[in-house]
């Protein structure tokens, strides 16, 4: 019976997965507009498009193009290979929050503004290969929190500072005129100590100085003077990860709150369950204390001894001398017991030593002492 229920459960899960895959395949909308000689991005494309290929056209990605591009907010993949793009402007893709692949290879890009990739929180693969990029600001890649692959091969980059990309797995840097002087030491340390794989490492060679042309940028030997002349590069390797990790943790908690809500709900289920159990236990404990409290109070009150006042002693004595043989007051004692108690009490009173009588004191022992 147990095996049968497990089989049914797995069957239901498989059916759910298949239905999800079929749903995603149904919502995938491709649009291939390659080699159409477009100079502007068409505005009459379906707004439900998810894969847009505009390669081999004359598109410059100017302000007009970026405005039209923002309307295709469901895009997952965008291809602009071999167009006429020279500058990537700020917020060019800010509305494409679902974009995962961006390929702008084989253009003439020489400038990438710092806010170009703002809004691309889900981007996983970025291709900027075979352009005319000379220098890159590492802060340009800060919005790319989930970037896995960065392709920069075939540009004019001679120096590249460490990008703050903590999920990066692959980087492609060959085909650039790398200057393997001391200034590249920081990049080499990062490639050696991080988990990033340098693709085509064997052909990612130094171009300057001539004596180091036979080395790739990851294995080039640096002299001791590089470590003494540029100590900031070494300390920066230690400082950047800690500073960046704290900043990225805070930014991720703000920027990816809605994206991670489904995963967090599973992770916090145990904490919620423990909280419920603790609340039930504490509530039960408080109820039991509230119920037991009067019983404990009466129990403690019965042992609350104190010295009797004068009027209390007289009242106590009157209680014994009033009518000790009355059946209504002492139904179970006989006349002889009453007489003994009466004599013991008055013998104690005659020899009064100034203390107030306590009903818990054994009068028989006091009588013997006297």
Buried (B, 14 or more C-beta within 10 A) or exposed (E): EEEEEEEEEEEEEEEEEEEEEEEEEEEEBEBEBEEEEBEBBBEEBEEEBBBBBBBBBEBBBBEEBBEBBBEBBBBBBBBBBBBBBBBBBEBBBBBBBBBBBBBBBBBEBBEBBBBBBBBBBBBBBBBBBBBEBBBBEBEBBBBBBBBBBBBBBBBEBBBBBBBBBBEBBBBBBBBBBBBBBBBBBBBBBBBEEBEBEBBEBEEBBBBBEEEBEEBBBBEBEBEEEBEEEBEEBBEBBEEBBEEBEEEBEEBBEEBBEEBEEEEEEEEEEEEEEEEEEEEEEEEEEEEEEEEEEEEEEEEEEEEEEEEBEEEBBEEBBEEBEEEBEEEEEBEEBEEEEBEEBBEBBEEBEEEEEEEEBBEEEEBEEBBEEE
